[in-house]
Amino acid sequence: MKIADGIEMINLPMNLMGMNRTIYPTLIWDDDSVVLVDAGVTNSLPEIKNAMKDANILFEKLNKIIVTHQDIDHIGVIKSILDELPEVKVIAHEEDKPYIQGEKKLIRLNSNFMNRINSLPKEEREKILDMFENVHVEVNMTLTDGEELAYCGGIIVIHTPGHTPGHICLYHKKTKTLIVGDAMNVVDGQLIGPNKQIMNEEEGRIAINSLKKFEEYDIENVINYHGGLFNDNPNQRIKDLF
């Protein structure tokens, strides 16, 4: 789905743990850079290629992947992309880097999420656990809060911890688009806060407080990884969440 010139929201089908959903990575590009923000689960590569083709962007032009955070549905397919395009740079916040690289166990494997995995039939459980163990990739560049990336009209990094320690959101200056990963969600067309069910009380408090950072930005579009686009007076709606 075209958001504006140089930015596209990808509608990406996902089947994980027996649940069919749609997730929404983002493509941002200019003459020099093609950036994929988040990347789907391990079998998402054909759909990503098709989406890039529909946007008239050659897959071979992809040169950067920015990861909003370490969750499996955001990093799962990166290894497959690197198998075909080994020069692509993987970019993430410094605090999530060791998890993405496999130096630390992914946070979801240390949380209540494991209860859901353990409740699955054996074959499905082993498949999911194998997926978690085989998604690690090298992070080539780390990001810090407030940093501005010069490509694609300017992309500002907003560190929004809570969901994970290194969760980030991105503000695309040229199109006034906020890409929020899992910091917020859209349900039944309404913008809501983070999913507190998968966080402890302290993490949930931090996640909500992180949303206050958005007040300084003029936002026309919000791309949520879960729920898609929200563009109905997003600045006011975000204020209502905290």
NORQUIZI-V838184 format. One record per residue. SS is DSSP state (H for helix, E for strand, - for the rest). OMEGA is omega in radians with two decimals (* if undefined). NEAR is the number of other C-alpha atoms within 12 Angstrom. Layout:
# NORQUIZI-V838184
ss: {SS/SS}
omega: {OMEGA/OMEGA}
near: {NEAR/NEAR}
This chain:
# NORQUIZI-V838184
ss: {-/E/E/E/-/-/E/E/E/-/-/E/E/E/E/E/-/-/E/E/E/E/E/-/-/E/E/E/E/-/-/-/-/E/E/E/E/-/-/-/-/-/-/-/H/H/H/H/H/H/H/H/H/H/-/-/-/-/H/H/H/-/-/E/E/E/-/-/-/-/-/H/H/H/H/-/-/H/H/H/H/H/H/H/-/-/-/-/E/E/E/E/E/H/H/H/H/H/H/H/-/-/-/-/-/-/H/H/H/H/-/-/H/H/H/H/H/H/-/-/-/H/H/H/H/H/H/H/H/H/H/H/H/-/-/-/-/-/-/-/E/E/E/-/-/-/-/E/E/-/-/-/-/-/E/E/E/E/E/-/-/-/-/-/-/-/-/E/E/E/E/E/-/-/-/-/E/E/E/-/-/-/-/-/E/E/E/-/-/E/E/E/-/-/-/H/H/H/-/-/H/H/H/H/H/H/H/H/H/H/H/H/H/H/H/H/-/-/-/-/E/E/E/E/-/-/-/E/E/E/-/-/-/H/H/H/H/H/H/-/-/-}
omega: {3.14/3.06/3.09/3.10/3.09/3.09/-3.05/3.02/-3.12/3.00/-2.99/3.10/-3.12/2.98/-3.12/3.12/3.07/-3.11/3.08/-3.12/2.98/3.06/-2.93/2.94/-3.11/2.99/3.04/-3.08/2.94/-3.08/-3.03/-3.01/2.93/-3.01/3.00/3.10/-3.05/-2.85/3.07/-3.09/-2.91/-3.08/-3.03/-2.99/3.13/-3.14/3.09/3.10/3.14/3.14/3.11/3.09/3.13/3.11/-3.13/3.08/3.11/3.09/-3.10/3.11/3.13/-3.13/3.12/2.96/3.05/-3.11/3.11/3.08/-2.89/-3.01/-3.02/-3.11/3.08/-3.07/-2.92/-3.03/-3.06/-3.13/3.12/3.08/-3.13/3.07/-3.14/-3.11/-3.01/-3.13/3.13/3.13/3.09/-3.00/-3.13/3.06/-3.07/-3.10/3.07/-3.12/-3.08/3.09/-3.13/-3.13/3.12/3.10/3.03/3.11/3.11/-3.00/-3.12/3.09/3.10/-3.00/3.11/3.09/3.13/3.10/3.10/3.12/-3.10/3.13/-3.13/2.99/-3.00/-3.07/3.14/3.13/-3.14/3.11/-3.14/-3.13/3.08/3.10/3.14/-3.07/-3.01/3.13/-2.99/3.12/3.09/3.01/-3.04/-3.08/3.12/-3.04/3.09/-3.09/3.10/3.14/3.07/3.08/-2.95/-3.03/3.04/3.09/3.12/3.12/-3.12/3.13/3.11/-3.14/-3.08/-3.10/-3.13/3.08/2.90/-3.12/-3.07/3.13/3.09/2.92/-3.09/3.08/3.12/-2.98/-3.04/-3.06/-3.12/-3.10/3.09/3.11/-2.88/-3.12/3.12/3.13/3.04/-3.13/3.00/3.10/-3.13/3.08/-3.09/3.09/3.13/-3.11/-3.13/3.10/-3.08/-3.09/-3.12/3.11/3.00/-3.03/-3.13/3.11/3.12/3.10/3.13/-3.12/3.12/3.13/3.14/-3.09/-3.14/3.13/-3.09/-3.06/-3.05/-3.07/3.04/-2.97/3.05/-3.11/3.01/3.07/3.13/-3.13/3.08/3.12/3.05/-2.95/2.96/-3.11/3.12/-3.13/-3.03/-3.13/3.13/-3.13/3.12/3.10/-3.12/-3.07/-3.13/*}
near: {22/23/28/21/20/32/38/36/42/38/31/34/27/30/19/28/27/17/10/11/20/25/35/40/46/49/46/44/37/21/15/16/28/32/40/44/46/48/49/45/38/33/26/34/27/20/26/39/28/18/29/34/19/19/26/19/27/20/30/21/27/34/32/37/42/44/51/50/49/48/39/39/39/38/48/35/36/44/34/26/36/28/13/18/19/20/18/30/28/39/37/41/36/30/32/40/36/25/35/42/28/21/17/18/24/34/31/26/25/18/20/17/23/20/14/21/27/20/17/20/14/13/15/19/21/17/20/31/26/18/27/34/24/24/34/33/33/28/33/24/21/29/32/26/26/22/19/19/26/17/22/27/25/24/32/32/36/36/40/40/38/34/42/41/31/39/45/47/46/49/42/41/28/26/29/29/40/46/51/51/48/47/49/42/30/32/18/12/15/24/35/30/35/38/26/24/14/26/27/21/15/17/25/27/22/28/36/31/25/35/37/26/31/38/22/18/28/23/29/28/35/44/45/41/43/40/33/37/37/33/25/17/17/30/27/20/26/38/22/17/24/22}
